Structure formats: structure tokens, C-alpha cells
């Protein structure tokens, strides 16, 4: 399998704070990765690098056979699907749902005078249908529930048929029903052989969908462990990652973790 993402010694430093510290990481075609870690671990920073939204302070970041710093990121970004809370804040409040998705074809977040082909609008509608929100196509984005917004964002991220899909905490703010619906849909996407390589960031083990193949664990900008998911999501690794003794269970492809009170 070819490599879609390769980080070698990647560090990100802001002032006196090191957000990522000499991270080595490879994602290959067809892999589905979950990135786990506590708040402040560097997960979102890592995704900003992977999405060509940020350059490393040190190290080399290769994305889709290009190297950050030696490529026009505006040509690279359409090949990467990104759903994140930071992107949500850029969407005009009254933008209609269909436009939120279709504008990804031009890499913008508000429809203005762009000329979209009928096929673009058909694809946008089809993705909304796949993610269960096609009935909302004429609703203002700001009027949607949190769960509906998350699904529209993922539909938008898939609009350009990306080679790499990055999802930054898609379960954040969802209630139990919304989370379970999202996990089910992501599990279906993970099992689609035509889906792009996927990287999902979360700090909740319960949000890891069945069918994901690999895991990367971060703490304080450092890699604790990385590799095949069953070998990586162990009690020892997760306890070190979250600095808390944990009991980890797996059932029906889903993981849960609770604090372990020894003695």
C-alpha cells in the first residue's frame, strides 16, 4: 500500500510551548486511524499539519506525495477532506445546507458567484442523502442540531472525493443517540473499500468506530504508541496516555474504559 501521509521528526513550537515533539507517523492507503489523547495532547495540531493548514517548525511532513513547504497548499487541500469545529465557524450562519456541501468543490465556505455544474449539486445532494440529512438541504446551517451539523460537515469533507479524510472530534457535543448514530455511520464508511484513508481524532475511547484499523496515542505532544488498533489500545498504553490507571474492555468491536481503583 502506498503512503498518503508521512511525518518524520515533526515538531510544532509556539513561543516556549512545544505542541508536537519529534513525531514520526505514517498513514497508508486504505488505513483507518484513530488519534487518541487527553486535552492538550497535540491531536488537533497534528490534524492541522495533516490537512496542510499548518507547517511544522521542524521535521518533514509528506502528504499525498507532496512535501509541505515545497508545494502550493491551495492545490493540495482539495485532495484532503477536513471536518473540524474551526471550519464550522467559517460557514455563514444563513448558508443553506446544500451550499455548505457544494462549495467544497471550490474550497470556499460561502456561496457567492461561483458556477457549479449540475453534477456538483447532484453529488452534494447524494452525500447529504448518504449521511441522513438530505431533507435539510434548504435549511440554514445555523438552524441545525449539533448532530445534523456534524453529518453535514462530513458530507462536505467528502465532496471532492478526497484521497485523505480528516475528522477532528466529530462526536464533540453530541448526546448519546447522536454519538451512536455517528459511530454507526463512520463504521459503515470505514468498511467501504472505496472510501479514502481516514484519520479520526477523539479523546473518548467509546467514539472509536468498529472497522478502524490503527491507533495513534498522544500525550504532551509525544507519541505514546502507534500501530494496529488491537495492539495499541491496551490498558498499559491507554493508562500511560491519560495518566490514569484504566480498565479497558472490548465488545462487538467497541471499546470502553473506566478508572481502575486498585485495592
TAKASUL-V642984 format. One line per field, one symbol per residue. ss: DSSP state (h for helix, s for strand, l for the rest). Layout:
# TAKASUL-V642984
ss: ???
This chain:
# TAKASUL-V642984
ss: llssssssssssssllsssssssssssslllsssssllllllhhhhhhhhlllllllssssssllsslllllhhhhhhhsssslhhhhlllllllshhhhhhhhhhlllllllllllhhhhhhhhhhhhhlllhhhlllshhhllhhhhhhhhhhhhllllllssssslllllllhhhhhhhhhhhhhhhllllllssssssllhhhllllllssssssllssssssshhhhllhhhhhhhhlllssssssllssssssllll
